[in-house]
Amino acid sequence: MRRAVWVACLILLIGALFCWAQERVPVRRLKVIAVLTRDAEGRTFLNPVAVGIDPATYEVYVVDPGRWEITVFSPDFFPRYSLGKGRGIFLPYGVAIDEEGRIYVCQAYTGKKPARLTVLNGAGIIEKEIVFKDMPFNGADGFAPNSVAVGRRHIYVAGSGFEGVVVLDREGHFVRVIRVRDHPAPELPRKWAQISDVYVDSRGRVYLLSAEMGRFYVFDSLGHFLFKGGKKGGGPGKLSRPRGIAADPELGLILVVDYMRHTGLAYSYREGHFLFEFGGRGWSPGWFNYPTDIAVDPAGRIYVADLFNHRVQVFVFGEEEGVFSPSPSFITPLRPLEIPKKKPGKKPK
């Protein structure tokens, strides 16, 4: 009897040590500098699913399909105006802005209008709507865009449940599909990965994120595969259901938000090695409740679409590192931000 008790205690101790070791991952503190919660009319966000940054003006675009609109904030986080039904925006799910101020919006099927990529000029007037159903690739008929990124020569579009990313030229003509073959675990067969998010950084590198595989894939500006990162799983340091990816060469980081684990994970820019986590589930500043997207502006400020907290959080990383729980606080940015002049021609709806 005594021996059985000792064996049981030993098993519990080993289990506790294993869990302790699994939980001890590097964590960085968040310094929250703003929390965006209301649109240009003062209404609280319903479903802020995505965020985009104008690379020239630093304006912030918050996509809220619950309100059928995209709210545009100034670089100092004042809600300037919204793009809504009056501008042809009905069910937006993703947004990107190019260097000339054009706005690319992923829209779902609405009434007689098919799922499409809507392109607006800097004044918020529609230039074209790109429909995918007649394009020459498998799955085009049911393609529903939900994430878009714009590079120097191409537009990259990820679709709901689609295995790969559709590549268009800057005029909106089909070029090709980028696909990745992988498996979430060694014991499972390899298959084409469904891509849930796509991102292009300031150097032109292209990032494909797969919630299905719990992994991201990095390509250079010419479309050559560089490396992959991330590991599927529900524990610390792993990706359970990643939804958004961003990267910044100046920060030296690739950043991913995990919808199911309510955390952000940071990887090295050069090789994609895991570095640390940030956030966790909660409602106070610096914590997340089902995050769905992440972006970085040219000043190094990081934006997270915090879906069920109905907000977008803006933060920078603290200087402390270690193995501890995040402790968010409101402070000023680490360095002053030089706010550029607003480009002419942009008008509210």
C-alpha positions in Angstrom: 0.0 0.0 0.0 2.8 2.4 1.0 4.6 1.6 -2.2 1.6 2.4 -4.3 1.2 5.7 -2.6 4.9 6.5 -3.3 4.4 5.6 -7.0 1.3 7.7 -7.3 3.1 10.7 -5.7 6.1 10.2 -8.0 3.8 10.2 -11.1 2.1 13.4 -9.9 5.5 15.0 -9.3 6.7 14.1 -12.8 3.5 15.4 -14.3 3.8 18.7 -12.4 7.4 19.1 -13.4 6.5 18.4 -17.1 3.6 21.0 -17.0 5.9 23.5 -15.3 8.6 23.0 -18.0 6.0 23.3 -20.7 4.6 26.6 -19.3 7.9 28.3 -18.9 8.2 30.1 -22.2 9.7 33.6 -22.7 7.2 36.3 -22.3 7.5 40.0 -23.2 5.6 42.8 -21.4 3.2 45.0 -23.5 3.1 48.7 -23.2 -0.3 49.7 -24.4 -0.4 53.2 -25.9 -4.0 53.3 -27.3 -7.2 51.3 -27.3 -9.5 52.0 -30.3 -13.1 51.1 -29.5 -15.4 53.5 -31.4 -16.0 54.4 -35.1 -16.3 57.9 -36.5 -19.9 58.3 -35.3 -19.0 57.3 -31.7 -20.5 53.8 -31.9 -18.6 51.0 -30.3 -17.1 48.4 -32.7 -19.1 45.2 -33.1 -16.7 42.9 -34.9 -13.3 44.5 -35.5 -11.8 41.6 -37.5 -8.9 43.2 -39.3 -6.6 46.2 -39.3 -4.6 47.8 -42.0 -1.9 50.6 -42.1 -1.3 53.2 -44.8 2.4 52.9 -45.3 2.7 56.6 -46.3 0.4 58.4 -43.9 0.3 55.9 -41.0 -3.5 56.1 -41.0 -5.1 53.1 -39.4 -8.0 51.2 -41.1 -10.3 49.1 -38.8 -12.5 46.6 -40.5 -15.9 46.0 -38.8 -18.3 43.8 -40.8 -20.8 44.0 -38.0 -21.2 47.7 -38.7 -20.7 47.2 -42.5 -17.8 49.7 -42.5 -14.2 50.5 -42.3 -13.2 53.3 -39.9 -10.1 55.3 -40.7 -8.1 56.7 -37.8 -5.4 59.4 -37.9 -1.8 58.5 -36.8 -2.7 59.9 -33.3 -5.8 57.6 -33.2 -8.6 60.1 -33.9 -11.5 58.5 -35.9 -11.5 60.7 -39.1 -14.2 59.0 -41.2 -15.8 55.7 -42.2 -16.1 53.9 -45.5 -19.5 52.2 -45.6 -22.4 51.4 -47.8 -22.3 54.8 -49.4 -18.9 53.9 -50.7 -19.8 50.4 -51.8 -18.6 48.7 -48.6 -21.0 46.1 -47.4 -19.4 43.1 -45.8 -15.7 43.8 -45.5 -13.3 41.2 -44.0 -9.8 42.3 -45.0 -8.0 45.5 -46.0 -4.7 46.7 -47.4 -3.4 50.1 -48.5 -0.7 50.6 -51.2 2.0 53.2 -51.4 -0.3 55.4 -53.5 -3.2 55.4 -51.1 -5.4 52.9 -52.9 -7.6 50.8 -50.6 -8.1 47.1 -51.3 -11.1 45.6 -49.5 -12.1 41.9 -49.3 -15.9 41.7 -49.4 -18.2 38.7 -48.9 -21.2 37.8 -51.0 -24.1 40.3 -50.5 -27.4 40.0 -52.3 -26.7 40.1 -56.0 -23.1 41.0 -55.6 -20.6 38.1 -55.6 -17.6 37.8 -53.2 -15.0 40.3 -54.6 -12.0 42.5 -54.0 -13.0 46.1 -54.1 -10.3 48.7 -55.0 -10.9 52.4 -54.0 -8.8 55.4 -54.7 -7.5 57.7 -52.0 -10.8 59.7 -52.0 -12.7 56.5 -51.2 -14.2 56.2 -54.7 -14.4 52.7 -56.3 -12.0 52.2 -59.1 -12.7 48.6 -59.8 -14.2 45.4 -58.4 -12.3 42.2 -59.0 -14.4 39.0 -59.2 -12.6 35.7 -59.1 -15.2 33.2 -60.4 -14.0 33.4 -64.0 -10.3 33.2 -63.3 -8.4 30.1 -64.5 -7.6 28.3 -61.3 -9.3 25.4 -59.4 -11.8 26.6 -56.9 -12.3 30.0 -58.5 -16.1 29.6 -58.6 -16.4 29.5 -54.8 -13.4 31.7 -54.0 -14.3 34.2 -51.2 -11.5 36.6 -50.3 -10.8 37.4 -46.7 -7.3 38.7 -46.6 -5.3 40.8 -49.0 -1.7 42.2 -49.1 -0.1 44.4 -51.8 3.5 44.2 -52.9 5.5 46.2 -55.4 4.3 44.2 -58.4 1.6 41.9 -57.2 -1.6 41.7 -55.1 -1.9 38.6 -52.9 -5.4 37.3 -51.8 -6.2 34.5 -49.4 -9.7 33.0 -49.5 -11.9 31.2 -46.9 -11.0 27.5 -47.0 -8.8 28.0 -50.1 -5.6 26.0 -50.5 -3.1 28.6 -51.4 -3.0 32.3 -52.2 -4.2 33.9 -55.5 -1.6 36.2 -57.0 -2.8 39.1 -59.3 -0.8 41.8 -61.1 -1.4 45.4 -59.9 -4.1 45.8 -62.6 -6.1 42.9 -61.0 -5.3 40.2 -63.7 -4.7 36.6 -62.6 -1.0 35.6 -62.5 -0.8 32.3 -60.5 -1.6 30.5 -57.3 1.0 30.0 -54.6 0.5 26.7 -52.8 2.3 24.9 -50.0 2.3 21.2 -49.3 2.7 20.3 -45.6 1.3 18.4 -42.6 0.5 19.6 -39.1 2.2 16.6 -37.5 4.7 14.0 -38.8 2.2 11.1 -38.5 -0.3 12.8 -40.7 -0.2 12.8 -44.5 1.0 15.8 -46.4 -1.6 18.0 -48.1 -2.1 21.4 -49.7 -2.3 23.9 -46.8 -5.4 26.2 -46.5 -4.1 29.8 -46.0 -6.0 32.0 -43.6 -3.9 35.2 -43.8 -1.4 36.8 -46.1 1.0 39.7 -45.4 3.7 41.7 -47.3 6.4 43.5 -45.3 8.4 46.6 -46.1 11.1 44.6 -47.9 8.6 42.8 -50.1 8.7 39.4 -48.3 5.5 37.5 -48.5 4.0 35.6 -45.5 1.4 32.9 -45.8 -0.3 31.8 -42.5 -2.1 28.5 -42.2 -4.5 28.0 -39.2 -5.0 24.4 -40.4 -1.2 23.6 -40.2 -0.4 25.9 -37.3 2.5 27.3 -39.4 3.6 30.2 -41.5 5.5 30.2 -44.8 7.9 33.0 -45.9 8.7 33.8 -49.6 11.0 36.5 -51.0 9.7 39.3 -53.2 10.3 37.2 -56.3 8.2 34.3 -54.9 11.0 32.0 -53.9 10.4 30.0 -50.7 12.7 30.9 -47.8 11.6 29.1 -44.7 8.6 28.1 -42.5 8.0 28.6 -38.8 5.6 27.7 -36.0 4.4 24.4 -34.6 0.9 23.1 -34.3 -0.4 22.6 -30.8 -2.4 24.0 -27.9 0.4 24.7 -25.4 2.8 27.6 -24.8 5.0 28.4 -27.8 2.7 26.7 -30.2 0.0 27.7 -32.7 -3.5 26.3 -32.1 -5.6 28.4 -34.5 -3.5 31.3 -35.8 -5.5 34.0 -37.6 -3.2 37.0 -38.3 0.5 37.5 -39.2 2.7 40.6 -39.6 6.4 41.2 -39.8 8.9 44.1 -39.4 12.6 43.9 -40.4 13.4 46.9 -38.1 12.0 45.1 -35.1 13.5 41.9 -36.3 10.3 40.1 -35.6 7.6 38.0 -37.3 4.4 38.3 -35.2 1.4 35.9 -35.2 -1.9 36.1 -33.2 -3.5 32.9 -32.1 -7.3 33.0 -32.0 -7.8 30.0 -29.7 -5.0 30.6 -27.3 -5.6 34.4 -27.1 -1.9 35.1 -27.4 0.6 36.6 -29.7 3.8 34.8 -30.6 7.0 36.4 -31.9 9.6 34.7 -34.2 13.0 35.8 -35.4 12.8 37.7 -38.7 15.8 36.0 -40.2 15.0 32.3 -39.6 11.5 32.1 -38.1 12.7 30.6 -34.7 10.2 31.1 -31.8 11.3 33.8 -29.4 8.6 34.7 -27.0 4.8 35.1 -26.3 2.8 38.1 -25.3 -0.8 38.7 -24.1 -3.1 36.0 -22.9 -6.8 35.8 -22.3 -8.3 38.8 -20.5 -10.2 42.0 -20.8 -7.8 44.6 -19.4 -5.4 46.5 -21.7 -2.6 44.1 -22.9 -4.8 41.0 -22.9 -6.8 39.5 -25.7 -10.2 37.8 -26.2 -10.0 35.9 -29.5 -7.6 38.1 -31.5 -8.0 37.9 -35.3 -5.4 40.2 -36.9 -2.2 42.0 -36.3 -0.3 44.8 -38.1 2.8 46.9 -37.6 3.2 50.5 -38.7 6.4 52.2 -40.0 7.1 53.6 -36.5 7.1 50.0 -35.0 3.8 50.3 -33.2 1.8 47.0 -33.2 -1.9 46.7 -33.7 -4.1 43.8 -32.7 -7.7 43.3 -33.7 -9.2 42.0 -30.4 -12.5 40.6 -31.7 -14.6 39.8 -28.6 -13.2 42.7 -26.6 -14.6 44.8 -29.4 -11.4 46.9 -29.8 -8.1 47.3 -31.5 -5.1 47.6 -29.2 -2.0 49.5 -30.0 1.2 48.7 -28.1 5.0 48.5 -28.1 7.0 45.9 -26.4 8.6 46.7 -23.0 12.3 46.3 -22.5 12.0 43.6 -19.8 12.3 40.0 -20.7 11.9 36.8 -18.6 9.5 34.1 -17.7 6.5 35.8 -16.2 2.9 36.9 -16.8 2.4 40.0 -18.9 1.7 43.2 -17.0 0.3 45.8 -19.3 0.4 49.5 -18.6 -0.4 52.8 -20.3 2.7 54.8 -21.2 3.9 56.9 -24.0 5.7 55.2 -27.0 9.3 54.3 -26.6 10.3 56.9 -29.2 8.5 60.0 -30.5 6.4 59.5 -33.6 6.8 61.9 -36.5 3.3 62.2 -37.9 3.3 62.7 -41.7 1.0 65.1 -43.4 -2.2 63.6 -44.6 -2.4 63.0 -48.4 -4.8 65.3 -50.2 -8.0 64.1 -51.7 -9.3 61.8 -48.9 -12.9 62.6 -47.9 -15.3 61.1 -45.5 -18.3 59.3 -46.9 
